[in-house]
Amino acid sequence: MSQVKRAPDAGIARVMVAVSILMASGLGACVQYASSDPALSPDPAVLHPVVVGSAPMTLDLYPTGGALDPRSRSQIAAFAQKYRRFGSGEILILTAGGRGVAPRAVEETRRVLSAVGPVEVTTRAPIGGGELPPIRVAFLGLKAQVATPCGQWPEDLASGSSLEGWKNEPWANFGCATQATLAAQVDDPRDLIQARPLGPSDVAMRMRAIENVRKGQDPGTAWATTLTPIGGSSGGN
């Protein structure tokens, strides 16, 4: 006896199609959320950009015996040179009120700094406890610094109870210390914005290269390498 297959009811077919669509859309949403493609740039320069602007520059001096020692004098000289290059406005000399004031050191500091700009000596709040109160000098100048604060950990990197980290994004503090170190070490903050103009070419090196080309020789510099007794190498011209 032959068996005849019956077509499914039209209503049941519509329900099955609707369920299939809902399941497909749900799976698609899960796949999209669990994607390992990062939504943020992993570049520290983008996460923690270095900005150039006007900011306070300070130096703390600790007099010994009521006067400045050679180390403190060299620090003041470097601070004055920095004011010449990037500073503006008044230079403040802040002394702690009450105990620990060294008039000779303050006067020597004022005399050195007054050669590069206007100086104002003022008193700040006294320091409590056993801390030695320094002489602080400050001015506003051009400075490079990171725009975002470092040391921020808003998320738990080792958390297994949440969906954090599914996007494979860098953590909030990633690269901040590197950017801050770069900003602190740069000699001229403007170098982070644009390159300096090129200096004049070396005429002697250029003429040597041209003469070698005319002679059919290699215009490059020949670096000789010799082996040392222990198998290393030492280079020279």
N, C-alpha and C positions, 0 to 999 in steps of 0.2 A: 504494500500500500504506500503510495507516494505521499510525502509530507509537503505541504504548501506553506512557505514562509510568509507571514503577514507583515505588512508595512507598519512601522510604529505609529501610534496615534499622533496626530498633528500637535496636540497640546503638549504631550510628553516630549516631542522633538524640540519644541520651542523652549521648554524648561531646560533641557540638556544643553542646548546652544547657549542659553543665558549663563548657566553655571560654568560652562567652558570659558566664556569670555571673562567672567569675574575671576576665575582661577588664573587665567593668563595675565590679566592686568595686575593681580596681586603678586604673582611671581616676578613680573617685570619691575614692580616697585621695589621688591626686596633686592633684586639683582642690582638695580640702580643705587640703592642706599648702601649696599655692601661693597660697592666698587672701591678698588684700591687706588684709583686715580685721585691725587690730592687736589683739593679745591683752592688751596693757598699756595703761593710760590714758596719753594724751599730756599730761596736766595736770602741770606741774612741781610743783604743790602736793601731788600724790599721789606722784610719783616721789621728791621730796626734801622731805618735810614739815618745817616749822619747829616745833620743840618749845620749850617754856618750862620752865626748871628752874634748879636751883642750879649755878653754875659760877664758876670763878675770874675775877676782873676785875683787870687789872694796868695799871700805868702806869710807864713808864721815864723817869726824870729825869736830865738831863745837866748837872751844875753847871758854871758858867763862873767861873774864878778862885776855886774853892773855896766859892762861895755860889750861891744861887738867883737867877736873873734874873727880870724881870717875867713873861716867858712861862711859866717853870716855876711861878711862884706862882699864875698864873691856872689852870694845869693842875691844881695841887693843890687849889685851891678848887673847881673843877668835879668833881674826883674825890671830895672830901669831900661835896659835894651829892649825888652819885650814891650814896654810902654811906648817907646819910640816907634816901634813897628806897627802895633795894633791898638794902642790905647787912645782914649779920648777923655776929656773932662778932668776933674780933680783926682788926685791921688790921696787916699785916706790913710792916715796912720792911727790905728785904734789901740789904745792902751787900756788895760784892766783897771778899774777903779779900786781904790783901797790899797791893798798890799801889793808888793812885787813890782812896783813901778821903777824903771831904770832910766832916769832923766838923761844920762850921758848917751845911752844907746838910742833913745828916742831922738835926741838932737842930731846925732850922727846920721841916723836914718833919714831924718828930714833934710839935712844938708845935701846928702847924695841924691835924693829924689827930686829936690827942688831944682836941680840942674836940667831936668828933662820935662818938668811940668809943674802946675800949681799943686801945692800940698796943703792939706788941712789935718791938724792933729786934734783928735777927739777922744772921748772916754766912752768905753762900752761897759756893759754890766759886769760886775766883778765875778770871778770864777770861784765857786765854793769848793770845799774839800781840800785835798792836798795837791791838786794839780798846779803845775807851774804856769802862771799866766804869760802867754807869749805877747810880743808886739806884732800885731797883724797889719799888713799893708794891703791895700786893695784898690782896684780901678776897674772901669768898664772897658772891655776891649773885644776885638773880633776873636771868636772862639768856635771851634768845632766840637760838637757834642751829639750824643745819640738822642733822638727825639722821644724814644719810648724808655720807660724805666726798666732797668735790668733786675733780675731776681724775682720775677713774677712767675708763680706756678699755680695757675687757676685750676688745673686739671691733675688728676692722679694718673700718672703714666702707667702704673702697674695695676690699674683697676680692672678687674674681670667681671664686675657686677653691672657694667653699663656698656653702651655701644660706642663709647669714646675711642677714637683711634682707628675706626673702620675705614676712614678716608686716607689713612697713611700720611697725615699731615705733620709737619714739624711742630714741636711743642712751643709754647709761647716764648720761652726764654732762649730758644735756639739761636746762636750766633750773636747774641746781645753783647757778651763779654768781648768777642773779637772786634765788633764794631766800635765799642767803647775804647778798646786799646788802640785801635787805628786812629780814632779821633784825638786821643791824648798824645800820641807820638808824632803826629804830622807837624812838620816845622811851620808851614804856612797853611792855614785853613783854606785859603783860596785855591790851593793845589787840588783839593777834592772836587772843585767845581769846574775848573778849566785848566788846561796845561799852560805852562809858561812859554813865552816866545822862544823860538830856536836861536841859539847863539851863532856867531860866525863860524864857518867851516874851518877846519885845520888845513891851511894852504900847503904846508910841507907834506902832509899825508896824501893830499889830493894829487900833488905833482908827482910824488913817488909812484902812486898807482897808475897815473897816466903814462909815465915813462916805462913802467913795466909792461903795460899793454902795447906800447909802440915797439918794444923789443920782443913781443910775443911771449912774455913771461906771465906767470900767475900774479895778478895784482893783490892777492890776499896776503895776509900776514902769515909767515911760516913759523909755526910753534914747534920747537924741537923737544922731544921727550926721550929721556934716558932712564934706564932701569937701575935701581939701587941694588946693592948686594942682597937685600932681604926680599927682593922680588917686587917692591913697590915701584913707583915712578915719580920723577920730579920734572917739572916743566920749566922752560925758559925760552928766551928769544934766541 
